[in-house]
Amino acid sequence: MNLLRNAGFLLRISRSHGILRRYFVVNGFDGALAMLGLMMGFLVSGGVELGVVIRACLGAAVALFMSGITSAYVSEAAERRRALDELEGAMVADLQDSAHADAARWVPLLVAAVNGLAPLLVALLVMAPLWLAGAGVPLPLPPLPAAVAMAFLTLFGLGLFLGHVSGGSWLWSGMRTLLVGVVTALIILLFVQ
């Protein structure tokens, strides 16, 4: 509990809550669209074994995780270091033992974790029908169309979340992100076939 309280405090003094939200949505969106692209590619290819599809999607999910976690850490660490240096300059004081220095050290790790975990978790969610089918669980659709439907559902869910954050129409927001997924799928069908 203390760890969560401390993380909340560091996020508050560094005003980073909005950054975490943005990274979660942006990279969750990346995870859903990347999986949608893979599923559409496998659908168009036809006759690909389920094990191959799962391994390819898992490889892409891990790559998204590593890209998200490392890119966010290096960029956020540099930005936080610069902000701390500017604050020290303005106050003409050494702040290395302050909460601001703690925030400069820990907030990049939190941002990196969110940035890496968001696409990984979304990708795993989109892949859920593949694993269920592989385990013999009956699905209402074949595995690949079910995973495409899960990608659309996930994109719609991210839109609902954005609608909640903005205080606007959650349904319109969900429909917009769903439309992005549908247009993406149509473009893939147009160019990949």
VEXVOLUM-965811 format. One line per field, with one value per residue (C-alpha): residue number from 1; residue in one letter; x, y, z. Coordinates in steps of 0.5 Angstrom, whole numbers, always signed. Last residue first. Example, Ala and Ser with C-alpha at 12.3 -4.5 7.8 and 13.67 -1.06 7.14 Angstrom:
BEGIN
nr: c(2 | 1) .
rest: c(S | A) .
X: c(+27 | +25) .
Y: c(-2 | -9) .
Z: c(+14 | +16) .
This chain:
BEGIN
nr: c(193 | 192 | 191 | 190 | 189 | 188 | 187 | 186 | 185 | 184 | 183 | 182 | 181 | 180 | 179 | 178 | 177 | 176 | 175 | 174 | 173 | 172 | 171 | 170 | 169 | 168 | 167 | 166 | 165 | 164 | 163 | 162 | 161 | 160 | 159 | 158 | 157 | 156 | 155 | 154 | 153 | 152 | 151 | 150 | 149 | 148 | 147 | 146 | 145 | 144 | 143 | 142 | 141 | 140 | 139 | 138 | 137 | 136 | 135 | 134 | 133 | 132 | 131 | 130 | 129 | 128 | 127 | 126 | 125 | 124 | 123 | 122 | 121 | 120 | 119 | 118 | 117 | 116 | 115 | 114 | 113 | 112 | 111 | 110 | 109 | 108 | 107 | 106 | 105 | 104 | 103 | 102 | 101 | 100 | 99 | 98 | 97 | 96 | 95 | 94 | 93 | 92 | 91 | 90 | 89 | 88 | 87 | 86 | 85 | 84 | 83 | 82 | 81 | 80 | 79 | 78 | 77 | 76 | 75 | 74 | 73 | 72 | 71 | 70 | 69 | 68 | 67 | 66 | 65 | 64 | 63 | 62 | 61 | 60 | 59 | 58 | 57 | 56 | 55 | 54 | 53 | 52 | 51 | 50 | 49 | 48 | 47 | 46 | 45 | 44 | 43 | 42 | 41 | 40 | 39 | 38 | 37 | 36 | 35 | 34 | 33 | 32 | 31 | 30 | 29 | 28 | 27 | 26 | 25 | 24 | 23 | 22 | 21 | 20 | 19 | 18 | 17 | 16 | 15 | 14 | 13 | 12 | 11 | 10 | 9 | 8 | 7 | 6 | 5 | 4 | 3 | 2 | 1) .
rest: c(Q | V | F | L | L | I | I | L | A | T | V | V | G | V | L | L | T | R | M | G | S | W | L | W | S | G | G | S | V | H | G | L | F | L | G | L | G | F | L | T | L | F | A | M | A | V | A | A | P | L | P | P | L | P | L | P | V | G | A | G | A | L | W | L | P | A | M | V | L | L | A | V | L | L | P | A | L | G | N | V | A | A | V | L | L | P | V | W | R | A | A | D | A | H | A | S | D | Q | L | D | A | V | M | A | G | E | L | E | D | L | A | R | R | R | E | A | A | E | S | V | Y | A | S | T | I | G | S | M | F | L | A | V | A | A | G | L | C | A | R | I | V | V | G | L | E | V | G | G | S | V | L | F | G | M | M | L | G | L | M | A | L | A | G | D | F | G | N | V | V | F | Y | R | R | L | I | G | H | S | R | S | I | R | L | L | F | G | A | N | R | L | L | N | M) .
X: c(-9 | -5 | -7 | -14 | -15 | -10 | -14 | -20 | -18 | -15 | -21 | -25 | -20 | -20 | -28 | -28 | -24 | -29 | -35 | -32 | -31 | -38 | -41 | -37 | -40 | -35 | -32 | -25 | -23 | -29 | -29 | -22 | -24 | -30 | -25 | -20 | -26 | -28 | -21 | -21 | -28 | -25 | -19 | -23 | -27 | -20 | -19 | -25 | -24 | -18 | -20 | -26 | -33 | -38 | -32 | -31 | -25 | -20 | -14 | -12 | -19 | -18 | -11 | -13 | -19 | -14 | -10 | -13 | -12 | -5 | -4 | -8 | -3 | +3 | +1 | +0 | +5 | +11 | +8 | +6 | +12 | +16 | +12 | +13 | +21 | +21 | +17 | +22 | +29 | +26 | +20 | +26 | +29 | +23 | +22 | +28 | +35 | +38 | +35 | +42 | +40 | +40 | +32 | +32 | +38 | +35 | +29 | +32 | +37 | +30 | +27 | +33 | +33 | +26 | +26 | +32 | +29 | +23 | +26 | +30 | +25 | +19 | +24 | +26 | +19 | +15 | +20 | +21 | +13 | +12 | +17 | +14 | +7 | +10 | +14 | +7 | +3 | +8 | +8 | +0 | +0 | +5 | +1 | -6 | -3 | -3 | -8 | -10 | -6 | -11 | -13 | -6 | -5 | -12 | -9 | -2 | -6 | -11 | -5 | -1 | -8 | -9 | -2 | -1 | -8 | -5 | +1 | -3 | -8 | -3 | +2 | -4 | -6 | +1 | +3 | -4 | -2 | +5 | +4 | +11 | +9 | +2 | +6 | +11 | +5 | +2 | +8 | +9 | +2 | +2 | +9 | +6 | +0) .
Y: c(-20 | -15 | -8 | -8 | -13 | -9 | -3 | -6 | -8 | -1 | +2 | -3 | -1 | +6 | +5 | +2 | +8 | +13 | +8 | +8 | +16 | +16 | +11 | +15 | +22 | +27 | +27 | +27 | +21 | +17 | +18 | +16 | +9 | +8 | +9 | +4 | -1 | +0 | -2 | -8 | -10 | -9 | -13 | -19 | -19 | -20 | -26 | -29 | -28 | -32 | -37 | -40 | -36 | -38 | -41 | -48 | -49 | -54 | -51 | -49 | -45 | -42 | -40 | -37 | -33 | -30 | -27 | -20 | -20 | -22 | -16 | -11 | -14 | -13 | -6 | -3 | -7 | -3 | +4 | +3 | +0 | +5 | +11 | +8 | +7 | +14 | +17 | +13 | +17 | +24 | +23 | +21 | +28 | +32 | +29 | +32 | +29 | +31 | +38 | +42 | +49 | +55 | +55 | +56 | +52 | +46 | +47 | +47 | +41 | +37 | +38 | +36 | +30 | +28 | +29 | +25 | +19 | +20 | +19 | +13 | +10 | +11 | +8 | +2 | +0 | +1 | -3 | -9 | -9 | -9 | -14 | -19 | -18 | -19 | -25 | -27 | -26 | -30 | -36 | -36 | -36 | -41 | -46 | -44 | -47 | -43 | -45 | -38 | -32 | -27 | -29 | -29 | -22 | -20 | -23 | -20 | -13 | -14 | -16 | -9 | -5 | -8 | -7 | +0 | +2 | +0 | +4 | +10 | +9 | +7 | +12 | +18 | +15 | +15 | +22 | +25 | +22 | +25 | +32 | +31 | +32 | +28 | +22 | +22 | +22 | +17 | +12 | +14 | +11 | +5 | +3 | +5 | +0) .
Z: c(-103 | -98 | -101 | -101 | -95 | -91 | -93 | -90 | -84 | -82 | -84 | -79 | -74 | -75 | -75 | -68 | -65 | -67 | -65 | -58 | -58 | -60 | -55 | -49 | -51 | -48 | -41 | -44 | -40 | -40 | -48 | -48 | -44 | -49 | -55 | -51 | -51 | -58 | -60 | -56 | -59 | -66 | -64 | -61 | -67 | -71 | -66 | -67 | -74 | -73 | -69 | -72 | -70 | -64 | -60 | -57 | -52 | -55 | -52 | -59 | -60 | -53 | -54 | -61 | -58 | -53 | -58 | -58 | -50 | -51 | -55 | -51 | -45 | -49 | -52 | -45 | -41 | -45 | -44 | -37 | -35 | -38 | -35 | -28 | -29 | -32 | -26 | -21 | -22 | -23 | -18 | -13 | -15 | -14 | -7 | -5 | -3 | -10 | -10 | -10 | -9 | -14 | -14 | -21 | -23 | -19 | -22 | -29 | -27 | -25 | -31 | -35 | -31 | -32 | -40 | -40 | -36 | -40 | -47 | -44 | -41 | -46 | -51 | -47 | -44 | -51 | -55 | -51 | -50 | -58 | -59 | -54 | -57 | -64 | -62 | -59 | -65 | -69 | -64 | -64 | -72 | -72 | -67 | -71 | -77 | -83 | -89 | -91 | -93 | -93 | -86 | -83 | -86 | -83 | -76 | -76 | -78 | -72 | -68 | -70 | -69 | -62 | -59 | -62 | -59 | -53 | -54 | -55 | -49 | -44 | -46 | -46 | -39 | -36 | -39 | -36 | -29 | -30 | -26 | -23 | -16 | -17 | -20 | -14 | -9 | -13 | -13 | -6 | -4 | -9 | -5 | +2 | +0) .
